[in-house]
Amino acid sequence: MQLAIVAAVGVAAVMALEVQPISRADTPLAASPAVATVRDSTLSSRVAGTWIGSRKAKSPRMEQQFRLVWHRARNGNLTGTIKPSGMAGHPITAVWSSDTALIAESAPYMSHRLHERVVTRSVIRLNHGTLVGTFETRPTHYSGRTVRGTFTANRMS
């Protein structure tokens, strides 16, 4: 019953605003809200560079060092590479950004800890010259274990 009410309210709101649906073919990828937000943010210019940090998983308790390199592309997108110590690096991309925070998502990679392909999503804040945040590593398929934790990173001098 509640679902029907929520759906009806949503349809009414769309009709009241006269929002026309846009097909994927009509919208260029570069015009997506996430990319535009990252492109327009000044945070990307402050985050670009090399960072050294450590992350701590909540379960099991484990600390791991990493190196993070952010690049601001010509189109304004923020991309980079994260390389945990003793492991191969993998690409990451900012999928959302504001003036003080961003959300980054990794490309799928093989987790030596979970022994399967995973994707990591991080919420990152720039706090007085230090990157601080949380991360969540999930398998690329719907089953499996999720690892959550926190991290901090300082700009490499």
C-alpha positions as CSV (number, residue, x, y, z in Angstrom):
1,M,0.0,0.0,0.0
2,Q,2.8,2.4,0.9
3,L,4.6,1.7,-2.3
4,A,1.5,2.5,-4.3
5,I,1.2,5.8,-2.5
6,V,4.9,6.7,-3.0
7,A,4.6,5.8,-6.7
8,A,1.5,7.9,-7.2
9,V,3.1,10.9,-5.5
10,G,6.2,10.5,-7.7
11,V,4.1,10.4,-10.9
12,A,2.1,13.4,-9.7
13,A,5.3,15.4,-9.1
14,V,6.7,14.6,-12.5
15,M,3.4,15.5,-14.2
16,A,3.2,18.8,-12.1
17,L,6.7,19.8,-13.2
18,E,6.1,18.7,-16.8
19,V,9.4,16.9,-16.9
20,Q,10.1,15.2,-20.2
21,P,12.1,12.0,-20.0
22,I,15.3,12.1,-21.9
23,S,16.6,9.0,-23.6
24,R,20.2,7.9,-23.2
25,A,20.8,8.4,-26.9
26,D,19.9,12.1,-26.6
27,T,22.2,12.8,-23.7
28,P,26.0,12.9,-24.3
29,L,28.0,11.1,-21.6
30,A,29.9,14.3,-20.8
31,A,26.7,16.1,-19.9
32,S,25.8,13.7,-17.1
33,P,25.3,15.5,-13.7
34,A,28.1,13.5,-12.0
35,V,30.7,14.5,-14.6
36,A,29.5,18.1,-14.7
37,T,29.7,18.4,-10.9
38,V,33.3,17.1,-10.9
39,R,34.3,19.3,-13.8
40,D,32.9,22.5,-12.1
41,S,34.4,21.8,-8.7
42,T,37.5,23.6,-7.4
43,L,38.1,20.6,-5.2
44,S,39.6,18.7,-8.1
45,S,42.4,21.2,-8.5
46,R,43.2,21.0,-4.7
47,V,43.2,17.2,-4.7
48,A,45.3,16.7,-7.8
49,G,48.7,15.3,-6.9
50,T,50.3,12.4,-5.0
51,W,49.0,11.3,-1.5
52,I,50.4,8.7,0.9
53,G,48.1,7.2,3.5
54,S,46.8,4.3,5.4
55,R,43.4,2.6,5.6
56,K,41.9,0.6,8.4
57,A,39.3,-2.0,7.8
58,K,36.8,-2.6,10.6
59,S,36.7,-6.4,10.3
60,P,39.1,-8.0,10.5
61,R,41.2,-5.2,12.0
62,M,44.0,-4.5,9.6
63,E,45.9,-1.5,8.5
64,Q,47.3,-1.1,5.0
65,Q,49.5,1.6,3.5
66,F,48.6,3.0,0.0
67,R,49.7,5.6,-2.5
68,L,47.0,7.6,-4.3
69,V,47.7,9.8,-7.4
70,W,44.9,12.1,-8.6
71,H,45.0,13.8,-12.1
72,R,42.7,16.4,-13.4
73,A,42.0,15.6,-17.0
74,R,41.6,18.3,-19.7
75,N,37.9,17.9,-19.6
76,G,37.9,18.6,-15.8
77,N,37.2,15.0,-14.7
78,L,39.2,13.8,-11.7
79,T,40.8,10.4,-12.2
80,G,43.7,8.6,-10.6
81,T,45.4,5.4,-9.5
82,I,45.5,3.9,-6.0
83,K,48.3,1.4,-5.2
84,P,48.1,-0.5,-1.9
85,S,51.6,-1.4,-0.7
86,G,52.8,-4.7,-2.1
87,M,49.9,-4.9,-4.6
88,A,49.2,-3.8,-8.2
89,G,47.5,-0.4,-8.6
90,H,44.1,0.1,-10.1
91,P,42.3,3.1,-11.6
92,I,39.8,5.2,-9.7
93,T,37.4,8.0,-10.8
94,A,35.5,10.7,-9.0
95,V,31.8,10.1,-9.7
96,W,30.6,13.1,-7.6
97,S,32.1,16.2,-6.1
98,S,31.3,19.3,-4.1
99,D,33.6,22.1,-2.7
100,T,34.7,19.9,0.2
101,A,34.1,16.3,-0.6
102,L,34.0,13.7,-3.4
103,I,32.9,10.2,-4.0
104,A,35.3,8.0,-5.9
105,E,34.8,4.5,-7.4
106,S,37.5,2.1,-8.4
107,A,37.5,0.0,-11.6
108,P,36.9,-3.7,-10.8
109,Y,40.1,-5.4,-9.5
110,M,41.1,-8.6,-7.9
111,S,41.1,-8.4,-4.1
112,H,43.8,-10.5,-2.4
113,R,41.9,-10.2,0.8
114,L,38.5,-11.3,-0.4
115,H,39.9,-13.6,-3.2
116,E,37.4,-12.2,-5.8
117,R,36.9,-9.2,-8.1
118,V,35.7,-6.2,-6.2
119,V,34.8,-2.5,-6.6
120,T,35.7,0.1,-3.9
121,R,33.6,3.2,-3.4
122,S,35.0,5.9,-1.1
123,V,33.6,9.1,0.4
124,I,36.6,11.5,0.6
125,R,36.8,14.9,2.4
126,L,39.6,17.4,2.2
127,N,40.2,18.5,5.8
128,H,43.0,21.1,6.3
129,G,45.3,19.6,3.7
130,T,44.5,15.9,4.6
131,L,42.2,13.5,2.8
132,V,40.0,11.6,5.3
133,G,37.1,9.3,4.5
134,T,35.4,6.0,4.5
135,F,35.5,3.2,2.0
136,E,33.4,0.1,1.2
137,T,34.7,-2.8,-0.9
138,R,32.1,-5.0,-2.5
139,P,32.3,-8.0,-4.8
140,T,31.3,-7.3,-8.4
141,H,28.5,-9.9,-8.2
142,Y,25.7,-9.8,-5.7
143,S,27.0,-12.3,-3.1
144,G,30.1,-12.2,-1.0
145,R,31.6,-10.3,1.8
146,T,31.8,-6.5,2.1
147,V,34.8,-4.8,3.8
148,R,34.3,-1.3,5.3
149,G,36.7,1.0,6.9
150,T,38.3,4.5,7.2
151,F,41.4,6.1,5.8
152,T,43.6,9.2,6.0
153,A,46.2,10.4,3.5
154,N,48.6,13.3,3.4
155,R,50.1,15.0,0.3
156,M,53.5,13.7,-0.6
157,S,56.1,16.5,-0.4
